[in-house]
């Protein structure tokens, strides 16, 4: 696990912090550890902190009164959650749960504002990041409304993958249920599409990774 200073420096919001502000963050932020399946934050509660993920992974999701759930993001080391709470006093807009044993760095709203006072450009960075996530949420809603299950799953596979020696790879083997919650589909339909993609030579599962062996077709 990288040290706290290098972790903060790699976060886009804090990359240009002056030494005084960086020292303030190092001194006044705190570490928290969550066991697998522990709730990190709950939709509707008051948000007072930003969480930077040091190790592990966290799922951000929304749910309804009937127990339905949709995954918005899955974030890992070097990412952060809870940034919307830094902009207003409204309740949390989503919940978050640890997918494995996870450690985070907690930065309070008051500490964040102290850093902004010394580094005003942080505020513009935060607005830019929130806007980017809003655009992504809008695109996800559009895809959910207009595209079929295969197209939504194909887009999600591409979104979650990274380039590894010229091949797109998902570095984590997501379950059918996880994919279903991400794209608003049934586990059975997701399983069927994944099986067809693998049978067609488009994907391959090796160990704990999913490989996209060739360009996924627009429709299937």
Secondary structure, 3 states (H helix, E strand, C coil): CCCHHHHHHHCHHHCCCCHHHHHHHHHHCEEEEECCCCEEECCCCECCEEEEEEECEEEEEEECCCCCEEEEEEEECCCEECHHHHCCCCECCCEEEECCCEEEEEEEHHHHHHHHHHCCHHHHHHHHHHHHHHHHHHHHHHHHHHCCHHHHHHHHHHHHCEEECCEEEECCCCCHHHHHHHHCCCHHHHHHHHHHHHHCCCEEEECCEEEECCCCCCCC
